[in-house]
Amino acid sequence: VRVEIVAIGTELLLGQIVDTNSATIADELARCGMDCNFQTRVGDNHARIVSALRIGLDRADAIIVCGGLGPTQDDITREAIAEVMGVELRRDSMALEHLERIFSSYRMEMPESNLRQADVPAGAVLIPQLTGTAPGLICPVGDGVIYAVPGVPAEMEEMLTTAIIPDLQARSGDQAVIASRTLRTVGIGEAKLSELVAPRLEALDREGAGAPTIAFLANLAEGVKVRITVKAPDKASANRRLAVEEAAVREILTDAVYGLDDETLESVIGALLRERGLTLAVAESFTGGLIASRIVAIPGASAYFRGGIVAYDPEVKFSLLGVPRGPVISEDAAVAMAEGVRKLLGADVAIATTGVAGPAREEGQEPGTVFLATALSGAASIATAMTVVGSRSRVRDVGALRALNLLRRRLLLA
Amino acid sequence: VRVEIVAIGTELLLGQIVDTNSATIADELARCGMDCNFQTRVGDNHARIVSALRIGLDRADAIIVCGGLGPTQDDITREAIAEVMGVELRRDSMALEHLERIFSSYRMEMPESNLRQADVPAGAVLIPQLTGTAPGLICPVGDGVIYAVPGVPAEMEEMLTTAIIPDLQARSGDQAVIASRTLRTVGIGEAKLSELVAPRLEALDREGAGAPTIAFLANLAEGVKVRITVKAPDKASANRRLAVEEAAVREILTDAVYGLDDETLESVIGALLRERGLTLAVAESFTGGLIASRIVAIPGASAYFRGGIVAYDPEVKFSLLGVPRGPVISEDAAVAMAEGVRKLLGADVAIATTGVAGPAREEGQEPGTVFLATALSGAASIATAMTVVGSRSRVRDVGALRALNLLRRRLLLA
């Protein structure tokens, strides 16, 4: 099926908001093998919304309209869809009950203006709303269909996966289950990674239509994600096929794979520390708190994270961490920082970073020169050197990512 | 003038990339008082690009096309525009020279495929390219015009401000200069802020067309930006009018204004520390390195930043920072942390954070409970308490922002 996306809101046209909803919907459509050839953004203007919907219906089988379902006078998506359908709005008793329930749960009186959210085009089917006040709509128009969802990302996503995608599949007569699994990797660049996976991609190509698909998505702070998607007659066979494909990709990428789906490097590290009953300390120079901040982002980090030292001034490295006086941008200094912070904060394991984030050279070394180290109680410390190309913020992000990965690898062996 | 934006790229339609270019262009058009009623995204498909351009030219005076000017076979924007113009592509000698110059400056031979970037629709005017390989294009079509710019944000922005906006102004017969100034604020929410500025907005409304406009833009990590835009016959009178309006807004918002245009809270703090010849240390609990990381993001921070302690475990607060044993989520603990880190790292001034980021309660206190403190050599310490509503990451972001603001205010008095 061909699906178009129409995002509604004058704030989008003024550039006050970046339209992430369209990207989320497009990604989900692509994952499910549905074509999306056009996306349109239009303001809170009745005639223009109607025109955008009509143009879309001429080109595609379905339109997903995002936004303009709120209670204010600016929210006119319902009226525009009704015009395109050639029907009137009517007050829906189920939607009204839902609104009343929501407001009474907040012990608030419902403002008159919210009543509009219960007005739906005649012939539309409601998509139930779990958290917000605006129901979604499934609106048949001739052979086509317009889906309307709120602009609030969480509400939109819920309706997309629970109602719209299944409805689109049913319309296309497609009974298949689409399932994905994302392998998260770190330490291999996107180009090298797709080179490594290329033979597997070719094998899947030879399998032809219906073979699993593999997509790559790079992120500076998280590494490259490898998403495997399969289409199968039922959930059980989808999961079996995913498991086979996951094993094949894991065999190629081995321990560059650090997690699955929503796992992050810091959540994986947290789980490893818990399993092994170890506590962590960090010492940071050029990363300046980025690593500590990522560790603390995980709820429950207090079970294993002692704390960190941002030793930005060399004097802090000498006096607090016991780094020997001399150059501080070196493997030796990184090791001394890791060992020093481990002892100072009474932790079992520690990581440390030192380097030149730029833009200027330091100690005669180029921006991007980075040294990382781990220290583990009762074991020899390990250090590594690398060069990161790019801006000050890129050097810091990549440095933090690689330091976390060094820690993960160390914990796997611990 | 009415301008539409067409963003080109299959990766946009697959949701692999969020289209930030359209938002940047839309923001600049709005700032210059030009209407943008529709934005379209379309993939690397000749017929669909042609159709999107034709639909746009029917509705608007000008189209800005973004992307598809690269050297690969996927980059077909030039061909699509030529078809809409009803002309052929011809190889442009200036564009060719530019390409040859770029490759020879890299000491690289130019790949055959890059020659395509010198092919432009007959009748198009080139927009010179400073950094990349693809020139921009100004393509007249009847009474309308199509502008083509590369998808690389920095290259797009440069062409937008230096060539496209002036050309649009010239076409509309508008000789006016448009200038903006952004006041950055912290500590007042967007709703309260617009309430405070409302009387000024009403006064500007009464002035009628040609009066300065004021727009608000909220950001969790940076506070609310207040952008003043004026349109005037020349640059000097634009600047005079901006100065008047800036003074009026500053009188309303007083010291909630921390900076102008590209200044950040951390760059302003850096400048204050330099001016006063003071050094800084930070002690963080629930913010866990966020504050240190923002301080270190400023190039040259080594001139005033000593370092930080992420005292996540209470034991680190007691043993390293000298916080008295007992509850650590309190004003007293925040003050002890600030004073402790100031002395430990030998700094003149320090800030500290302690609180409950959530999701669980701690020490019987609700998530969002936050205590901040500053310590200054030879002066009494100052602490403050606040409650932040929202997720763990929101509590941490807002806590860091408010702590930085507390430091700024302290430095202003120092």
Contacts between the chains, C-beta under 8 A, distances in Angstrom:
chain1	res1	chain2	res2	distance
A	12	B	23	7.5
A	12	B	26	7.4
A	12	B	39	7.3
A	13	B	26	5.7
A	13	B	30	7.8
A	13	B	36	5.1
A	13	B	37	6.9
A	13	B	38	8.0
A	13	B	39	6.7
A	14	B	26	6.0
A	14	B	27	6.7
A	14	B	30	4.4
A	14	B	36	7.8
A	15	B	22	7.6
A	15	B	23	4.3
A	15	B	24	6.4
A	15	B	25	7.1
A	15	B	26	3.4
A	15	B	27	3.0
A	15	B	28	7.3
A	15	B	29	7.6
A	15	B	30	6.1
A	16	B	23	8.0
A	16	B	27	7.1
A	16	B	215	7.6
A	16	B	217	6.4
A	17	B	23	7.1
A	18	B	18	6.2
A	18	B	19	7.6
A	18	B	20	5.3
A	18	B	23	4.5
A	19	B	18	7.6
A	19	B	19	6.5
A	19	B	22	7.4
A	19	B	23	7.1
A	20	B	18	5.4
A	22	B	15	7.6
A	22	B	19	7.4
A	22	B	41	7.3
A	23	B	12	7.5
A	23	B	15	4.3
A	23	B	16	8.0
A	23	B	17	7.1
A	23	B	18	4.5
A	23	B	19	7.1
A	24	B	15	6.4
A	25	B	15	7.1
A	26	B	12	7.4
A	26	B	13	5.7
A	26	B	14	6.0
A	26	B	15	3.4
A	27	B	14	6.7
A	27	B	15	2.9
A	27	B	16	7.1
A	28	B	15	7.3
A	29	B	15	7.6
A	30	B	13	7.8
A	30	B	14	4.4
A	30	B	15	6.1
A	36	B	13	5.1
A	36	B	14	7.8
A	37	B	13	6.9
A	37	B	42	7.0
A	37	B	43	6.3
A	37	B	45	7.2
A	37	B	48	5.8
A	38	B	13	8.0
A	38	B	40	6.4
A	38	B	41	7.0
A	38	B	42	5.6
A	38	B	48	6.9
A	38	B	52	6.9
A	39	B	12	7.3
A	39	B	13	6.7
A	39	B	40	7.0
A	39	B	41	4.0
A	39	B	42	7.9
A	40	B	38	6.4
A	40	B	39	7.0
A	40	B	40	5.3
A	40	B	41	7.7
A	41	B	22	7.3
A	41	B	38	7.0
A	41	B	39	4.0
A	41	B	40	7.7
A	42	B	37	7.0
A	42	B	38	5.6
A	42	B	39	7.9
A	43	B	37	6.3
A	45	B	37	7.2
A	48	B	37	5.8
A	48	B	38	7.0
A	52	B	38	6.9
A	55	B	55	6.6
A	215	B	16	7.7
A	217	B	16	6.5
A	282	B	310	7.6
A	284	B	289	7.6
A	284	B	292	7.9
A	286	B	296	7.3
A	287	B	293	7.6
A	287	B	296	7.8
A	288	B	289	7.8
A	288	B	292	5.3
A	288	B	293	5.1
A	288	B	295	7.1
A	288	B	296	2.8
A	288	B	297	7.5
A	288	B	301	8.0
A	288	B	308	7.9
A	289	B	284	7.5
A	289	B	288	7.7
A	289	B	289	3.0
A	289	B	290	6.7
A	289	B	291	7.1
A	289	B	292	3.4
A	289	B	293	3.7
A	289	B	296	6.7
A	289	B	308	6.2
A	289	B	310	6.9
A	290	B	289	6.7
A	290	B	293	5.0
A	291	B	289	7.1
A	292	B	284	7.9
A	292	B	288	5.3
A	292	B	289	3.3
A	292	B	292	7.8
A	292	B	310	4.3
A	292	B	312	7.7
A	293	B	287	7.6
A	293	B	288	5.1
A	293	B	289	3.7
A	293	B	290	5.0
A	293	B	293	5.7
A	293	B	396	8.0
A	295	B	288	7.1
A	296	B	286	7.3
A	296	B	287	7.8
A	296	B	288	2.9
A	296	B	289	6.7
A	296	B	310	7.3
A	296	B	312	6.3
A	296	B	357	7.8
A	296	B	396	7.6
A	297	B	288	7.6
A	297	B	392	7.4
A	297	B	393	6.7
A	297	B	396	7.6
A	299	B	358	7.5
A	299	B	359	5.6
A	299	B	360	7.4
A	299	B	392	6.1
A	301	B	288	8.0
A	301	B	312	7.0
A	302	B	312	6.4
A	302	B	313	6.8
A	305	B	312	5.1
A	305	B	313	7.1
A	306	B	312	6.6
A	306	B	313	4.6
A	306	B	315	7.5
A	306	B	316	5.9
A	307	B	309	6.8
A	307	B	310	4.7
A	307	B	311	5.1
A	307	B	312	4.4
A	307	B	313	5.7
A	307	B	316	4.3
A	307	B	320	7.9
A	308	B	288	7.9
A	308	B	289	6.2
A	308	B	309	7.5
A	308	B	310	3.8
A	308	B	312	7.6
A	309	B	307	6.8
A	309	B	308	7.5
A	309	B	309	6.1
A	309	B	310	7.5
A	310	B	282	7.6
A	310	B	289	6.9
A	310	B	292	4.3
A	310	B	296	7.3
A	310	B	307	4.7
A	310	B	308	3.8
A	310	B	309	7.5
A	310	B	310	7.2
A	311	B	307	5.1
A	312	B	292	7.7
A	312	B	296	6.3
A	312	B	301	7.1
A	312	B	302	6.4
A	312	B	305	5.1
A	312	B	306	6.6
A	312	B	307	4.4
A	312	B	308	7.6
A	313	B	302	6.9
A	313	B	305	7.1
A	313	B	306	4.6
A	313	B	307	5.7
A	313	B	345	7.6
A	315	B	306	7.5
A	315	B	346	7.3
A	316	B	306	5.9
A	316	B	307	4.3
A	316	B	345	5.8
A	320	B	307	7.9
A	320	B	344	7.2
A	320	B	345	7.4
A	344	B	320	7.2
A	345	B	313	7.6
A	345	B	316	5.7
A	345	B	320	7.4
A	346	B	315	7.3
A	357	B	296	7.7
A	358	B	299	7.5
A	359	B	299	5.6
A	360	B	299	7.4
A	392	B	297	7.4
A	392	B	299	6.1
A	393	B	297	6.7
A	396	B	293	8.0
A	396	B	296	7.6
A	396	B	297	7.6
